[in-house]
Amino acid sequence: MSTAADRAFDALRAAIVDGELAPGAPLTEVEQAARLGVSRTPVREAFARLIAAGLATERGPRTLVVSEIEPDDVTALFELRAALDEQAARLAARRVGERATGAVWGGGAVSGGGAVSGGGAVSGGDAESGGDAARARFAELAARFAAVDATTLAADDPQRHGYYALVAEFDAALDESLSGSPYLATAIQSTRVHLARVRRLARDDDDRLARSAAEHGSIARAIADGDPERAAAATRLHLHEALTSIHAHLPRSGDDTKERP
């Protein structure tokens, strides 16, 4: 059961990711407690968690602000993403292909009858069924990304929650495909809150979002096809294009404008 501190943290994190609380915005216990309808104690606990998550920074003994997003920090984040996301896409595609052919990745070798020796018995039929389900899921995601264009984006709300919900579905499908790689899955999840924050900078650029949708679709299609290297290459291209776009929109310290051309 979630506590008042959990709810305060979730609300503050969402406000920071959505840009409601902008980089550099002051965070005070009294103001946020009143806004969230809770006492100052859970807000104080939420602030400590925001600091630990890198979303808030102490600027003095009693001064807390939303963390700035610096260009070098974004570059470092994407360097980490390149290592994690390309491998995740490669593994997801490989495992879709292996499951579809009756091979089982994980704790043992596959016997001629489809059972795993060592790690427990998994039938070839179960593996194939899992592969079909994963293939169908990524194929459906690829089709839905292909349907994203200027018209569908214009019909979305101003913060493009519909589009980002589709991206979240893709992330969830990828996470599920990495169930055999818990450390990789955990590392990826730890970067997502920062990724969601910086990619929101491009939310008003529907041309970029349409291209991003096409790039996500290419990754999903490659995974559905069981093609590891094509999935990794599509991920690499997406990350390059996303980083280029984010740097174009990212304000520099001391810049009063919200975006750069």
Protein Blocks (a to p, Z undefined) as FASTA:
>chain_A
ZZfklmmmmmmmmmmmnomagghiacdfklmmmmnopafklmmmmmmmmmmnopaccfbf
klccdddddfklmmmmmmmmmmmmmmmmmmmmmmmmmmmnopachjbccdfkopaehjap
cdfklmmmmmmmmmmmmmmmmmmmmmpcfklmmmmcfkommmmmmmmmmmmmmmmmmmmm
mmlmmmmmmmmmmmmmmmmmmmmmmklmmmmmmmmmmmmmmmmnopaklmmmmmmmmmmm
mmmmmmmmmccehiabfbdZZ
